[in-house]
């Protein structure tokens, strides 16, 4: 007859099964992240090809303009006027008339076109303000501690997209993170996916912290829904598809992201706003940097 299973051996077996379940879950998340990353790479390659085509079209257009200017017929010289002529006919100048302010109409229109295409990658340079950040509202579907870091947590977040995203973020020491399940949060969504201690994070959870490492997440308006975009009244531009690391857009803009004396999140005085629903703020922290 078989001896009864020792309780200590049973606990070790249960630990073994728990560890294997966690590893299987991690593998599934990593596979989903790899598929999403491949999809993003294909879309980026297509976007680069589109930009290259636009550059070629612009160059061809400029060449046609130059050729047209070079081969256009020269206007006939003006007929000289003699004193004996009974009618004085002034010579017509082909030069455009100069309007008030000393600027020709054509030059002014070109300047307006440059201003309108300031955000075009084929123009003089992209804008650099908070509208380039794709900040949206999400809902935490599940949360657990990172298996390799006690201060990190792994959340599965709904963002109104076909599939939820995995987000790795820092949390307060000793905090019961399970109570955050179901909470609405504010996320930066157009960052490049990156691995944190072996887990791929597909967005950045926006929060504030104090000098003693007390962390508070930005709270969206209560009636927000996953996928709502955070906008800024004075900066109406559209966000980048993905922030390019070498441009350091987040690093340049982040020092101007902060909460005011009432805890309302803002960028240079422009509030984090969900149109028609309210403002984003922190529960208790004020005059803090957002990161």
C-alpha positions in Angstrom: 0.0 0.0 0.0 1.3 3.5 -0.9 2.2 5.7 1.9 0.2 8.9 2.5 1.5 12.0 0.8 3.6 14.2 3.1 2.0 17.7 3.6 5.3 19.4 2.8 5.6 17.5 -0.5 2.0 18.5 -1.3 2.8 22.2 -0.8 5.9 21.9 -3.0 3.8 20.3 -5.7 1.2 23.1 -5.5 4.0 25.7 -5.7 5.3 24.0 -8.8 1.9 24.1 -10.4 1.5 27.8 -9.5 4.9 28.7 -11.0 4.1 26.8 -14.2 0.7 28.6 -14.6 2.4 32.0 -14.2 5.0 31.0 -16.8 2.3 29.9 -19.2 0.4 33.2 -18.8 3.6 35.2 -19.3 4.3 33.2 -22.5 0.9 34.0 -23.8 1.3 37.7 -23.1 4.7 37.7 -24.7 3.4 36.0 -27.8 0.5 38.6 -28.1 3.1 41.4 -27.7 5.3 39.9 -30.4 2.3 39.7 -32.8 1.4 43.3 -32.1 5.0 44.5 -32.5 5.2 42.7 -35.9 2.0 44.4 -36.9 3.4 47.8 -35.9 6.6 47.2 -37.8 4.6 46.5 -41.0 2.5 49.6 -40.6 5.6 51.7 -39.9 7.3 50.3 -43.1 4.1 51.2 -45.1 4.1 54.7 -43.6 7.8 55.2 -44.5 7.1 54.2 -48.1 4.2 56.7 -48.2 6.5 59.5 -47.0 9.1 58.5 -49.6 6.5 58.7 -52.4 5.3 62.1 -51.1 8.9 63.4 -51.2 9.3 62.1 -54.8 6.0 63.8 -55.8 7.1 67.1 -54.2 10.5 67.0 -56.0 8.8 66.3 -59.4 6.4 69.2 -58.7 9.3 71.6 -57.9 11.1 70.5 -61.1 8.0 71.2 -63.2 7.7 74.7 -61.7 11.4 75.4 -62.4 11.0 74.1 -66.0 7.9 76.2 -66.6 9.7 79.3 -65.3 12.7 78.7 -67.5 10.9 78.0 -70.7 8.0 80.5 -70.4 8.0 83.2 -73.2 9.7 86.5 -72.5 7.3 89.4 -72.7 7.9 91.8 -75.6 9.8 95.0 -74.9 7.8 98.1 -74.3 7.4 100.5 -77.3 9.5 103.6 -76.8 7.5 106.8 -76.6 8.5 109.8 -78.8 7.7 113.4 -78.1 5.9 113.6 -81.4 3.4 110.9 -80.5 0.0 112.3 -79.7 -1.0 109.5 -77.3 1.3 108.6 -74.4 1.1 104.8 -73.7 3.1 103.7 -70.6 5.1 100.5 -70.8 3.5 97.6 -68.9 5.8 96.0 -66.4 5.6 92.2 -66.0 6.6 92.5 -62.4 3.9 91.8 -59.8 2.6 95.0 -58.1 3.9 95.5 -54.6 1.1 96.0 -52.1 1.1 97.9 -48.9 3.8 96.8 -46.5 6.3 96.1 -49.4 5.4 92.4 -49.9 4.3 90.8 -53.0 1.1 88.7 -53.0 2.8 85.5 -54.2 5.4 85.7 -51.4 2.8 86.2 -48.7 0.8 83.1 -50.0 4.0 81.0 -49.8 4.5 82.1 -46.2 1.0 81.1 -45.4 1.5 77.7 -46.9 4.6 77.2 -44.8 2.6 78.0 -41.7 -0.2 75.7 -42.6 2.2 72.8 -43.3 4.3 73.3 -40.1 3.3 69.8 -38.9 4.0 68.2 -42.2 7.1 66.0 -42.2 7.9 67.4 -45.6 7.7 71.0 -44.4 10.3 73.0 -42.4 9.8 71.0 -39.2 7.1 69.3 -37.0 5.4 71.1 -34.1 6.6 70.4 -30.6 3.7 70.6 -28.1 1.5 68.3 -26.0 -0.9 67.6 -29.0 1.7 65.1 -30.3 1.0 62.9 -27.3 -1.8 60.3 -27.7 -3.3 60.4 -24.2 -6.4 58.3 -23.7 -8.6 56.9 -20.9 -8.4 53.2 -20.1 -9.9 50.7 -17.6 -7.9 48.2 -15.7 -9.3 44.7 -16.4 -6.8 42.8 -14.3 -3.7 43.5 -12.3 -1.0 41.5 -10.7 2.4 41.9 -9.2 5.4 41.6 -11.6 7.0 38.2 -11.1 10.5 39.7 -11.1 10.1 43.1 -9.4 8.3 43.8 -6.1 7.7 47.5 -7.0 6.2 46.9 -10.4 2.7 45.7 -11.3 1.4 44.3 -14.6 -2.1 45.5 -15.8 -4.3 44.4 -18.6 -6.0 47.6 -19.8 -9.1 48.2 -22.0 -8.6 51.2 -24.3 -11.6 50.9 -26.7 -9.4 48.9 -29.1 -10.1 45.3 -30.5 -7.6 43.9 -27.9 -6.5 45.2 -24.5 -3.0 46.3 -23.8 -0.5 45.1 -21.3 1.0 48.0 -19.2 3.8 47.7 -16.6 4.0 50.5 -14.0 5.3 51.3 -10.5 3.1 51.1 -7.4 3.3 52.1 -3.8 5.1 49.7 -1.4 2.6 47.7 0.6 -0.4 48.8 -1.5 -3.2 46.3 -2.2 -3.0 46.5 -6.0 -6.0 44.2 -6.5 -8.3 47.0 -5.4 -7.3 48.9 -8.5 -9.0 46.4 -10.8 -11.9 48.1 -12.6 -10.5 51.7 -12.1 -10.3 54.2 -14.9 -6.7 55.5 -15.6 -5.0 57.9 -17.9 -2.4 56.5 -20.3 0.1 57.7 -22.9 -0.7 55.3 -25.8 1.7 56.2 -28.7 5.0 55.2 -27.0 7.0 52.4 -28.5 6.4 49.1 -26.7 9.3 48.2 -24.4 10.3 45.4 -22.1 10.4 46.0 -18.3 12.0 43.1 -16.5 10.9 40.7 -19.2 7.3 41.9 -19.7 6.5 44.1 -22.7 4.6 47.3 -21.8 2.5 48.7 -24.6 1.5 52.1 -23.0 2.6 54.4 -20.1 0.4 54.9 -17.1 0.4 58.6 -16.1 0.8 59.4 -12.4 2.3 61.8 -9.9 4.7 61.1 -7.0 6.2 62.9 -4.0 9.8 62.9 -2.8 9.0 60.0 -0.4 7.9 57.9 -3.4 4.1 58.2 -2.7 2.5 57.5 -6.1 -1.0 58.6 -7.2 -2.4 57.8 -10.6 -4.2 60.6 -12.6 -8.0 60.1 -12.3 -10.1 60.7 -15.3 -13.6 62.3 -15.1 -16.0 59.8 -13.5 -18.2 59.5 -16.6 -15.3 58.8 -19.0 -15.3 55.6 -21.1 -12.3 53.6 -22.3 -10.9 55.1 -25.5 -11.8 58.7 -24.7 -9.0 61.1 -25.8 -7.6 63.7 -23.5 -7.3 67.1 -25.3 -5.8 70.5 -24.6 -7.8 73.6 -25.5 -4.8 75.7 -26.8 -3.1 72.8 -28.7 -5.6 71.3 -31.2 -3.2 69.2 -33.3 -3.4 65.5 -33.9 -1.1 63.1 -32.1 1.8 61.2 -33.7 1.1 57.6 -34.7 4.2 56.6 -32.6 6.7 58.8 -30.8 10.2 58.3 -32.3 12.8 57.7 -29.7 15.5 59.9 -31.3 13.1 62.9 -31.4 12.8 62.7 -27.5 9.4 64.3 -27.7 8.3 62.9 -24.3 11.5 63.9 -22.6 11.1 67.5 -23.9 7.4 67.9 -23.0 7.3 66.0 -19.7 8.8 68.8 -17.5 5.8 71.0 -18.4 3.2 68.3 -17.4 2.2 68.9 -13.8 -0.7 69.4 -11.4 -1.8 72.8 -10.1 -2.8 73.8 -6.6 -6.1 72.1 -7.0 -4.6 68.9 -8.3 -5.8 69.5 -11.9 -3.4 68.1 -14.5 -2.2 70.6 -17.1 0.4 71.4 -19.7 1.6 75.1 -19.6 -1.8 76.0 -18.1 -3.9 74.0 -20.6 -5.9 71.4 -18.7 -6.1 67.7 -19.4 -9.7 67.6 -20.6 -12.1 64.9 -21.9 -14.4 66.9 -24.1 -17.9 67.2 -22.5 -17.0 65.1 -19.5 -14.5 67.0 -17.3 -10.9 67.3 -16.3 -8.2 64.8 -15.1 -6.7 65.3 -11.7 -5.0 63.6 -8.8 -7.0 62.6 -5.6 -4.7 64.5 -3.1 -1.3 65.5 -4.6 -0.9 69.1 -5.8 1.8 71.0 -7.6 3.5 67.8 -8.7 5.2 66.7 -11.8 3.4 64.2 -14.1 5.5 61.2 -15.3 
